[in-house]
Amino acid sequence: MPTQAMKRLSYLSIGRRMALASAAIAFVTCVSGAEQQPEKEARSPAAQSPAPEKKAPAPTNPNEAAIRATAEAFTKAFNAGDAKAVAALWTANGTVADEEGHVFKGRKAIEDQYAALFKAHPTARMHVAIQAIDFPTPTTAVEDGTSQLLTKDNEPPTASRYTVLHVQQDGKWLMASVRESAIPVASNFPQLQELGWLTGHWEAKADGVTAKSDIRWIANKSFLQRDFSVSRDGLVASSGTQIIGWDARGEQVVSWTFDSSGGHGIGAWTAAPDGWQIESAGVTAEGIPTRSKDHLVRVPGENNVFGWRSADRQLGDAKLPDVPEVVFDRVVPKR
């Protein structure tokens, strides 16, 4: 029986000896129609440091400040994947009732529940927004708010409303009861779910040329954003951004591409037995129309490699040579 590596190479029908120099340029700058001179890579808005977030005025009530500190401690422990620290914020017999009606009672049960969640979704990150904090008695507090769970994996976005009953024990505020209810999240994730495996970092190298693509979910997972670049001998020759989304009117996956030369284009995606076919059309910075038929090749059951080829390429009235398949491998970031 052939090994997985043999099946992969047989399926893609490609060796590493191909002329990647021209092929990679075509993959990441298909709308520009021609190679650009090496230039300094511009930082995208996403790569720039975000503006500092305005903080709400500090509460004058020390008990309210303690409740808010508990919410911050929960978020910090959750985002660190520390189930033990999360559970320590509850009373010994505290309870959690999740969106599906499951009830977990006691710190051990709560710790086990969060440990299982962190194991299943290691990229999970929580954002909490407190709406109100009331004090029915001097030693009890009711917190209402919303939370959003963000993951990098191929799962739909989720949000919930929550109510927390806090009690003061030995001068410390702890959570005695948490109740959650789901909030519907508007998203085109279901229409793009089949492309979710593409998220991550990808790279192809040969003959001094390196092509890179970084793909991630954005906007409640309604779109995929691909930031790409091609470097020759360590110098960036071209770069750009592509947004992949769902066209409800045409009931089709579409993409919009913008490259560093000033060219831009649009692609219509159609599912194929071995991946996706993309009908691409664009215009260069000089106003010359471009066109191509591109093919994203996926090995069945393989999420760490894909192939890319392009045919019927045109720049104005001139025909450009086809681009043979280029193999992109997933790059796992070093911890």
C-alpha positions as CSV (number, residue, x, y, z in Angstrom):
1,M,0.0,0.0,0.0
2,P,1.5,3.4,-0.9
3,T,2.5,5.7,1.9
4,Q,0.7,9.0,2.5
5,A,3.7,10.9,1.1
6,M,3.6,8.8,-2.1
7,K,-0.2,9.4,-2.5
8,R,0.3,13.1,-2.0
9,L,3.0,13.4,-4.7
10,S,1.0,11.2,-7.0
11,Y,-2.1,13.1,-6.5
12,L,-0.6,16.5,-7.1
13,S,1.6,15.2,-10.0
14,I,4.4,17.6,-9.2
15,G,8.0,17.7,-8.2
16,R,10.0,20.3,-6.4
17,R,12.1,20.9,-9.5
18,M,9.4,23.1,-11.1
19,A,10.0,26.7,-12.0
20,L,8.6,28.1,-8.8
21,A,10.0,31.5,-9.5
22,S,7.2,32.2,-12.1
23,A,4.6,30.0,-10.6
24,A,4.6,31.5,-7.1
25,I,4.4,35.0,-8.6
26,A,1.3,34.0,-10.5
27,F,-0.3,32.5,-7.5
28,V,0.0,35.5,-5.2
29,T,-0.2,38.3,-7.8
30,C,-2.6,36.9,-10.3
31,V,-4.4,40.3,-10.7
32,S,-1.3,42.3,-11.5
33,G,-0.4,40.4,-14.7
34,A,3.3,41.1,-14.4
35,E,6.1,40.8,-11.8
36,Q,7.0,43.9,-9.8
37,Q,10.4,45.1,-8.9
38,P,11.5,44.2,-5.3
39,E,10.1,46.7,-2.9
40,K,9.9,47.2,0.9
41,E,6.9,45.3,2.3
42,A,4.3,47.7,3.5
43,R,2.7,46.9,6.8
44,S,-1.0,46.1,6.6
45,P,-3.5,47.8,8.9
46,A,-3.9,44.5,10.7
47,A,-0.1,44.3,11.4
48,Q,0.0,47.8,12.9
49,S,-0.3,48.4,16.6
50,P,-4.0,48.9,17.5
51,A,-5.0,52.2,19.0
52,P,-5.1,52.0,22.8
53,E,-8.6,51.0,24.0
54,K,-10.4,53.6,26.2
55,K,-10.9,52.2,29.6
56,A,-14.2,52.8,31.5
57,P,-13.9,55.0,34.6
58,A,-12.8,53.1,37.7
59,P,-15.8,52.2,39.9
60,T,-15.9,54.1,43.2
61,N,-17.6,51.2,45.0
62,P,-14.8,48.8,46.2
63,N,-17.1,45.8,46.1
64,E,-18.0,46.6,42.4
65,A,-14.3,46.9,41.7
66,A,-13.7,43.5,43.3
67,I,-16.5,41.9,41.1
68,R,-14.9,43.4,38.0
69,A,-11.5,42.1,39.0
70,T,-13.1,38.6,39.3
71,A,-14.3,39.0,35.7
72,E,-10.8,40.0,34.6
73,A,-9.3,37.1,36.5
74,F,-11.7,34.7,34.8
75,T,-10.9,36.0,31.4
76,K,-7.1,35.8,32.0
77,A,-7.3,32.3,33.4
78,F,-9.6,31.2,30.5
79,N,-7.4,32.6,27.8
80,A,-4.4,30.9,29.5
81,G,-6.2,27.6,29.4
82,D,-5.8,27.3,33.2
83,A,-8.9,25.2,34.3
84,K,-7.7,25.1,37.9
85,A,-7.5,28.9,38.2
86,V,-10.9,29.3,36.6
87,A,-12.5,26.9,39.0
88,A,-10.9,28.6,42.0
89,L,-13.1,31.7,41.3
90,W,-16.2,29.7,42.4
91,T,-17.3,28.8,45.9
92,A,-16.6,25.2,47.0
93,N,-20.2,24.2,46.0
94,G,-20.6,26.7,43.2
95,T,-22.6,25.7,40.1
96,V,-22.5,26.4,36.3
97,A,-25.5,25.9,34.0
98,D,-24.3,26.1,30.4
99,E,-26.3,27.1,27.3
100,E,-27.4,23.5,26.8
101,G,-28.8,23.1,30.3
102,H,-25.9,21.0,31.7
103,V,-25.3,21.7,35.3
104,F,-21.8,21.3,36.9
105,K,-21.6,21.6,40.7
106,G,-18.5,22.0,42.8
107,R,-15.0,23.2,41.9
108,K,-13.8,19.8,40.8
109,A,-16.7,19.4,38.3
110,I,-16.2,22.9,37.1
111,E,-12.5,22.4,36.7
112,D,-13.0,19.2,34.7
113,Q,-15.5,20.9,32.4
114,Y,-13.2,23.7,31.5
115,A,-10.2,21.3,31.2
116,A,-12.2,19.3,28.6
117,L,-13.1,22.5,26.8
118,F,-9.5,23.7,26.7
119,K,-8.3,20.3,25.4
120,A,-10.9,20.3,22.6
121,H,-10.3,23.9,21.7
122,P,-6.7,25.0,22.6
123,T,-7.1,28.2,20.7
124,A,-10.3,29.3,22.5
125,R,-10.3,32.9,23.7
126,M,-13.0,34.6,25.8
127,H,-14.2,38.2,25.7
128,V,-16.5,39.3,28.5
129,A,-18.6,42.5,28.6
130,I,-20.3,43.4,31.9
131,Q,-23.7,45.1,31.5
132,A,-24.7,45.6,35.1
133,I,-23.7,44.8,38.7
134,D,-26.4,45.0,41.5
135,F,-26.0,44.4,45.2
136,P,-29.2,42.9,46.7
137,T,-27.4,42.7,50.1
138,P,-24.1,43.8,51.4
139,T,-22.6,40.3,50.9
140,T,-24.3,39.3,47.6
141,A,-24.0,40.7,44.1
142,V,-25.7,39.9,40.7
143,E,-23.6,40.5,37.6
144,D,-25.2,40.5,34.1
145,G,-23.3,40.5,30.9
146,T,-22.4,38.9,27.6
147,S,-19.5,36.8,26.5
148,Q,-18.1,35.8,23.2
149,L,-16.0,32.7,22.5
150,L,-13.4,33.0,19.7
151,T,-11.5,30.1,18.3
152,K,-9.0,29.7,15.4
153,D,-10.3,26.3,14.6
154,N,-13.1,25.4,12.2
155,E,-16.0,26.0,14.5
156,P,-18.8,28.5,14.3
157,P,-18.6,31.7,16.4
158,T,-20.6,31.6,19.7
159,A,-21.9,34.2,22.1
160,S,-24.0,34.1,25.3
161,R,-25.7,36.1,28.0
162,Y,-24.8,35.3,31.5
163,T,-25.9,36.0,35.1
164,V,-23.6,35.5,38.0
165,L,-24.5,35.4,41.6
166,H,-21.5,36.5,43.7
167,V,-21.2,36.0,47.4
168,Q,-18.7,37.4,49.9
169,Q,-16.9,34.8,52.0
170,D,-14.2,35.7,54.4
171,G,-13.9,39.1,52.8
172,K,-13.4,37.6,49.3
173,W,-15.9,37.7,46.5
174,L,-16.6,34.3,44.8
175,M,-19.0,33.1,42.2
176,A,-21.8,30.9,43.6
177,S,-23.8,30.4,40.5
178,V,-23.5,31.1,36.8
179,R,-26.3,30.8,34.3
180,E,-25.7,31.1,30.5
181,S,-28.1,31.4,27.5
182,A,-27.1,31.4,23.9
183,I,-27.2,34.5,21.7
184,P,-27.5,34.0,17.9
185,V,-24.4,35.3,16.1
186,A,-24.9,36.6,12.6
187,S,-22.3,34.9,10.4
188,N,-21.7,33.4,7.0
189,F,-19.6,30.7,8.6
190,P,-21.8,27.9,7.3
191,Q,-21.3,28.9,3.7
192,L,-17.4,29.1,4.2
193,Q,-17.0,26.2,6.5
194,E,-15.6,23.9,3.8
195,L,-12.7,26.3,3.4
196,G,-11.9,26.5,7.1
197,W,-9.0,24.0,6.8
198,L,-7.1,26.7,4.9
199,T,-6.6,28.8,8.0
200,G,-2.9,29.0,9.1
201,H,0.5,29.7,7.6
202,W,1.5,28.3,4.2
203,E,4.8,28.3,2.4
204,A,6.4,27.1,-0.9
205,K,10.2,27.4,-1.6
206,A,12.4,26.7,-4.6
207,D,15.3,28.3,-6.5
208,G,15.7,31.3,-4.1
209,V,11.9,32.2,-4.2
210,T,9.6,31.9,-1.2
211,A,5.8,32.3,-1.5
212,K,3.9,32.7,1.7
213,S,0.2,32.9,2.6
214,D,-1.3,33.6,6.1
215,I,-5.0,32.8,6.2
216,R,-7.3,33.6,9.1
217,W,-11.0,34.1,10.0
218,I,-12.3,37.7,10.4
219,A,-15.6,39.4,11.1
220,N,-17.4,36.7,13.1
221,K,-16.0,34.1,10.7
222,S,-18.0,35.6,7.9
223,F,-14.8,36.1,5.8
224,L,-11.4,34.6,5.4
225,Q,-8.4,37.0,5.0
226,R,-5.3,35.8,3.1
227,D,-2.2,38.0,3.4
228,F,0.4,36.8,0.8
229,S,3.9,37.7,-0.3
230,V,6.6,36.5,-2.7
231,S,10.3,37.0,-1.8
232,R,13.4,36.6,-4.0
233,D,16.7,36.1,-2.1
234,G,15.1,37.6,1.0
235,L,13.6,40.7,-0.7
236,V,9.9,41.0,-1.0
237,A,9.0,41.2,-4.7
238,S,5.2,41.5,-4.3
239,S,2.5,41.2,-1.6
240,G,-1.1,41.8,-1.0
241,T,-4.4,40.8,0.6
242,Q,-7.3,38.6,-0.5
243,I,-10.7,38.5,1.2
244,I,-12.8,35.4,0.6
245,G,-16.6,35.5,1.4
246,W,-20.1,34.5,0.4
247,D,-22.1,36.2,-2.3
248,A,-25.7,35.7,-1.2
249,R,-27.2,37.0,-4.5
250,G,-25.1,34.8,-6.7
251,E,-25.1,32.0,-4.1
252,Q,-21.4,31.5,-4.6
253,V,-18.1,31.9,-2.8
254,V,-16.2,34.9,-4.1
255,S,-12.8,36.5,-3.5
256,W,-11.5,40.1,-3.8
257,T,-7.7,40.5,-4.2
258,F,-5.6,43.6,-3.8
259,D,-1.8,43.5,-4.6
260,S,1.1,45.8,-3.8
261,S,1.4,47.1,-7.3
262,G,-2.1,48.6,-7.2
263,G,-3.8,45.9,-9.1
264,H,-7.1,44.3,-8.0
265,G,-9.4,41.5,-9.0
266,I,-12.3,39.3,-8.2
267,G,-12.8,35.5,-8.3
268,A,-15.8,33.3,-8.5
269,W,-15.3,30.0,-6.7
270,T,-16.9,26.7,-7.6
271,A,-16.4,23.4,-5.7
272,A,-14.7,20.6,-7.7
273,P,-14.1,17.0,-6.9
274,D,-10.4,17.7,-6.2
275,G,-10.7,21.2,-4.7
276,W,-11.9,24.5,-6.0
277,Q,-12.0,26.2,-9.4
278,I,-11.7,30.0,-9.5
279,E,-12.7,32.1,-12.5
280,S,-10.5,35.2,-11.9
281,A,-10.7,38.7,-13.5
282,G,-8.9,41.8,-12.6
283,V,-7.1,45.0,-13.7
284,T,-3.5,46.1,-13.3
285,A,-2.5,49.5,-11.8
286,E,-2.2,50.7,-15.4
287,G,-5.7,49.7,-16.3
288,I,-4.9,46.6,-18.3
289,P,-7.5,43.8,-17.8
290,T,-6.4,40.4,-16.6
291,R,-8.1,37.0,-16.6
292,S,-7.3,33.4,-15.6
293,K,-8.8,30.0,-14.6
294,D,-7.2,29.0,-11.3
295,H,-7.4,25.7,-9.5
296,L,-6.9,25.0,-5.8
297,V,-6.1,21.3,-5.4
298,R,-6.7,19.5,-2.2
299,V,-5.6,16.0,-1.3
300,P,-8.6,14.1,0.2
301,G,-8.3,14.0,4.0
302,E,-5.0,16.0,4.0
303,N,-5.1,19.4,5.7
304,N,-1.4,20.2,5.6
305,V,-0.7,20.6,1.9
306,F,-2.5,22.0,-1.2
307,G,-1.7,22.5,-4.8
308,W,-2.2,25.6,-7.0
309,R,-2.2,26.0,-10.7
310,S,-3.4,28.6,-13.2
311,A,-4.4,28.3,-16.9
312,D,-5.9,30.5,-19.7
313,R,-4.1,33.5,-18.4
314,Q,-4.5,36.8,-20.2
315,L,-3.0,40.2,-19.9
316,G,-5.0,42.5,-22.1
317,D,-4.9,40.8,-25.5
318,A,-1.8,38.9,-24.8
319,K,-1.8,35.2,-23.6
320,L,0.4,34.3,-20.7
321,P,1.9,30.8,-20.2
322,D,0.0,28.4,-17.9
323,V,1.4,28.0,-14.4
324,P,2.0,24.3,-13.4
325,E,1.0,23.1,-10.0
326,V,2.8,24.6,-7.0
327,V,2.8,22.7,-3.7
328,F,2.2,24.8,-0.5
329,D,2.9,23.2,2.9
330,R,1.5,24.2,6.2
331,V,4.0,25.9,8.5
332,V,3.5,25.2,12.2
333,P,4.7,28.2,14.3
334,K,7.4,27.4,16.8
335,R,6.3,27.8,20.4
